[in-house]
Amino acid sequence: MKKIFVLAPYFWPAKKAGGPVKSMGAIVELLSTNAEVKVLTQAYDVGSKTVMGDVVPDSWIRLPQCSVYYSSGSLKVLMQIVAAGRVKDTDVVFYLNSFFAFTLSILFFILKRFGFVKASSKVILAPRGEFSEGALMLKPLKKRVFISLSKLARLHDGITWHATSDEESKDIARVFGDGVTVRVAPNIVDMRIRQKVFETKKEGGRLKLIFLSRISPKKNLEYALKILMSVRAEVAFDIYGPKEDNDYWICCEELIKKLPSNVVVRYMGPVDVDEVPDVIARYHLFILPTLGENFCHAIAEALQCGCPVLVSDQTPWRGLAEQGVGWDIPLANSSGFSEVVEFMAGMGDESFGGMRLKIKDYISEKVLQSDASAMTLRVFDFSNS
């Protein structure tokens, strides 16, 4: 049986990492029906130095679909990578979920380059949106230097790249050239959310707005606060997510103090990944002016809840306005964002109810068309996919 080692910075029971945990959980569950799956991850949640509950660090824990090694530090996980790299089975696959993660990607490829991981091992790398133009604008010098060095050392020669959209496939080719092997498979969406019934009333002239993501420059909360400066409607804006970058959050707090009195902002803290749909369903509009996403589960879950989305044009969720389910607007058009907020604030309950139904139909059809599970299996060369 094929052995698949999944290297992921965060895995269940991590609660604050959001979409990546759901992506990994869905992929591991799918792969476990075709292979023996082992996950190498860290024992801590986002921004925490405390071992997660129910986790025994530095030992293998057997879960229903896989075995998981929760590392307490880099040395421990590197020892496990070396051990995995010596597995005698000819059919071994390493599946990495970041290009820039130091321990679970950069050091892995250095170990492989020096022969600690068998050259015959198949390696699949999912950069998870790290090569979008917006993402590469953050700490650009460090990223450009490492990309150049990795090319010079040929660290990533011969691997398969996993893109979750055609846009991400183009990003990978832009950074590493057209000659690389890229396979596209969208993230697997939990359609059980679509079956839930959510009731949210909408009063004309008032808007319940939600931001739900990590608080970091890439997610661009600061931009969302700035566009609210010119909004005249009554807006209750709730912010959910871990403070990944505390200095950035301080800048956002300064902006919150300057907002007009018709805009009331509350910081609600992180949300358990299992509670995200129930939280989003309370709101009239989901906003995420992100600098770049390869998928974003929160957008998908907002749509499954029937909540319109207002996002940048730096995600795979495009043409939303034409479908009547949301808006994807260039970040250069800040007035466009403000106009959407005003429009949604003015919408009454009957129109909002009609929009919710249209959104749920849209996301159901989109997921059915994506055939994500079969495409994911093909990334891993399962012939029965």
N, C-alpha and C positions, 0 to 999 in steps of 0.2 A: 504493500500500500504506500502511496505517495506520502512523504512527510513534509509538512509545511511549517516553517518557523516564522511567526508573525512578530515583527519588531515594531512596537507602538509606544510612543511617549506616555499615553494614558489608556487605561482599559478599565472595565468594570472592576470594582464598584465606584470608580471616579465619578463625581457628580458635577464638577465645575467645568470640565473640559468641553461639554456640549456635544456638538455634532460629531467630532472625531470618534468619541466613545460609541455613539450609535452606529457610525459607519463600520467600525471594527467589529462590534457585536454582530451586526447583520452579516458581514462577510465571513466571520468565523463560524457562525451557525450554518451558513450555506456550505462552506468548505468541509465542515465536519462530517457531512454525509458522504463525502468522496475521498477523504484523506485523514491522516492523523495530524491534528493541529496542536501546536505548542506556541504559546504567547510569551514573549519577553517584554516586560514593561517595568515601570518604577512603582514603588510602594506608596507613592505620595500623590495627592490630588494637586490641582493647579494652585500655586502660591502657598503650599503648605509644606512644613517640615515634619509633620506628624504622620505616622503610618496610618493608612486608611483602616477603618473598622473592618473586622472579619478577615483581615489580611495577615498572614504569617510571612514576614519578609525573609528573603534569601532561601526559599525552599519552594519546591514544586507543589502546587495545589491543583487537585483534580476537580474540574467543573463538568457539568453535563456534556458540553460540546468540545471541551479542550482542556489542556493542562496549562497552567499559568505560573510563571516565575516572576515574583514581585521583588525587584532589586532595591536594596537600601543604598546602593552607590555604584559608581561607574565600574570599579574593579570587579565587583560581583557579577555584573551583567556581562562584562567582557570575558570573564572565565566561562560563562555559559555559552557565549557566542563561539568561543574557541572549541568548546566541547561539541556544540552542534556542527561546527565546521569540520569535525573529524568523523561524523557519523558515516558508517561504511555503506549505507544504502545508496544506491546509484541515483534514486529518484528523490532528491532533496531540493526543496524550494525555500528561499528566504524572501519574505515579503516585507518591505520597509515602507514606513508611512511618514517620511519626511526626508527632504534633501539636506536641510541645514541642522537637524538635531545632532548634537555633538556625539553623544554616546551611542545612540541607536541608529546612526547613519554614518556620520563622518568616520568614527573610529572603526565601525564595521568594515568600511571599504578599505581603510588602511590595513586592517588585519588580513583582509582578503588579498590585498596587493602583495603582502609579504608572506603569503602561503599558509596562514593560520586557518583560512577557510578554503576548502577544496575548489580549485579552478573550475571543476565540472559542475559545481552547484549552480542551479538556476537562480537568478536574482531578479526580482520584480520590485520596482520602486515607484511609489505613488507620491508625487510631490505635494499633493493636497493644496493647490493654489499658490504655492510659494514662488512660481515663476510668472505670475501675472505682473503686468507693468506696475500696477499700484503697489503690490507687495514688495517688488524689487526696489521701490523708491525708499523704503524704510531701511535704515542702515546700509545704504547702497555701496559704500566703499568696501566694507567687510564682505558683503555678498559677492561683489565683482571679483575681489581678490581670490576668494575661495573657489568660485566657479573657474577662474583662470588656472589656478593651481591644480584643481581636480582634472581639468582637461590636459594639462601638461603631464601630470602623473598617470593619466589614462585610468583613473580610478573607476570610472563608470562604463568602460568599454564592455560591450557584449551583454549588457543588461537589457531587460524589457521594461519600458516605462508604462505605467498605468495612468491614463488620463480619464477623468470622469466626465469630460465633455469635449466636443470638437474644438471649443475655444482653448481649453487647457492643452489639447494636443498641439495646437498651433504655438502656444507659449513654450512648450517643451522644445519644439523644432526651432523656434526662434533663438533659444539659448544654446542648444546642443547640436543644431544642424538638422537637415532633412534626412540624413542617413541613419538616424537612430530608429530603433524598433519601438513603436508606440501602439498600444492597444487601448481602445476606448470602451469603458463600461461605466454607466452612471451609477451613482450611489443607490442602494436599495432602500426604498421607502416603506415604512410600516403602514400598510393600508388599514389597519385596525382603527387608526385615529379617525379616518373618514367615516367610519360607521357610528361614531359617537354623535349624540345630539347636543348641540350647543345653542343656548338662547341668550342673545345680547341685544337689549333694546337700544335704539338710537334716537336721541332727541335733536332736532334741528337746531343749529347754532352752537352745539357743544361736541367736543371730540375727546375720546379716551385714546391716547396715543401710547404705543409701547415700543421701547428699544430693548431687545433681549440678545445679548452677546457679551463676549469678553470686553472689558473696558480697556482698550488699547488703541494706539494710533491707527492700526490697520482697519479697525471697525468704524472709526470716524464718528464717534459720538459728538465730538466738538463741532463738526459740521452740522449735525442735526440741531444742536442748540443754537447755532448761529442763524439757521434759517427760520427759527421760531421768533427771532427778534422782530421780524416784520409782520408777523401774523396778528390779526386783530380779533379773531374768534376766540371763544373760551376753550382752552386746551388743558386737559389734565395729562401730563406726560410722566409716565412711570418708567424708570430705568432699572433693568434687571441684568445681573451678571457679575462675575468676580472682578475685583480691581486688579487686573494683571499688571498695570503700570500705574503706580501710585502718583508719580509726578504728573502724568497725563490727567489723572482724575482731579488733581488739584487745579489744573487749568480749566477743566470742565466746571468745577465748583465756582470758580470766578465768573464764568459766563452765566451760570445759573442765577447768581446774585444780580446780574444786569438785565434779566428778562423782564418784560412788561408784566403788570399785575394780572393780566388775563391768562397768562401761562403759569401753571402751577406744576412744579417738578418735585418728584419724590424718588429717592434712591431706595430700591426694594431689596437689594442684595442678590446673592446667587440663587439659582433655582435648580432643584433636583431634576436631572434629565427626564425622569419619568413624569414629572409634573408640568413640563413645558406646554403641552397642548391645552391643559386645563387653564393655565395662566393666560396664554395668548388669547383664548376664546372669550375672555372678558372685555376685550378691546375692539375698537372700531378701525384701527389702522396700525400696521406694523411698519416701522421705519428702520432702514439699515443702509446708510450711505457709504458702504464699505469701499475700500481701495482695491479689493480683489477677493473673489471667492471661487473655489472650484465647484462648489455645490451649495452648501449652507442648508443644513437640516432645518434650522429655525424658519427659513423662508418656506420650505416645503410644508412644515407643520402648520405655519400660519395659514397657508392656502387650504390645507386639509381641514382646518377649523372654520373655513369660510371667512377668514379675516383678510381684507385687501392689504397688499404690500406696496410700500414705497421704497425702492432700492435704487442704487446707482446702476450704471450700465456696465459694471465690472463683475457681473455674475452671469451664469448660464441662463438665468431667468430673463428672457428677452421677449419683446413684443407683447408685454402684459396689457398695455393700454388698448391695443387692437382687439384683445380678447375680452376686455372689460373686467379684468380681474386685479388690476393694479397698475403700477407705473415703474418703468426703469428709465431713469433720467441721467444724462451726463452730469458729472459733478461740477462742470463749468456753468451749468444752468441752475444756480441756486434759487432764482426766482421761480423756476418750474417746481421745485420742491415746495416752496411756500404756497404756491397756488394750489397744489394738490391738497395740502393741509387745510386750506380755507374751503376748498370744494367739499372735502369729506366732512368738515365741521358743519357745513350747511345742509348736508343730506339728511332727509327724514327717515323714519323707521321703515316705511313701506319700500322705499327705494333701496335702503340698505339690506333689507331682507331679500329682495330680488337679486342683488349683487352677490350676497352670500351663497345663494343656490347656484349661481353661475360659476362662482369660484370653485365650489366643490365638484361640479361636473367637469370643469377644466382640469383640475389636478388628477382626478380619477382617470380621465382619458389619457393624460400625459404619462402617467405611471404605466398604464397598460401598454402604451406604444413603446415605452423605453426598453422593455424586455431585459431589465437590469440583471436579474439573476442568471439568465442564460449567457449574457454578455460577460458577466464576471467569471463564470466557469470557463469560458473560452480564454480569458486572460491567463488562466492557470493550466491551459491545455488539457482540459477534460474532454475527451472525445464524445462522451454521451451528452454533451451540452448542446 
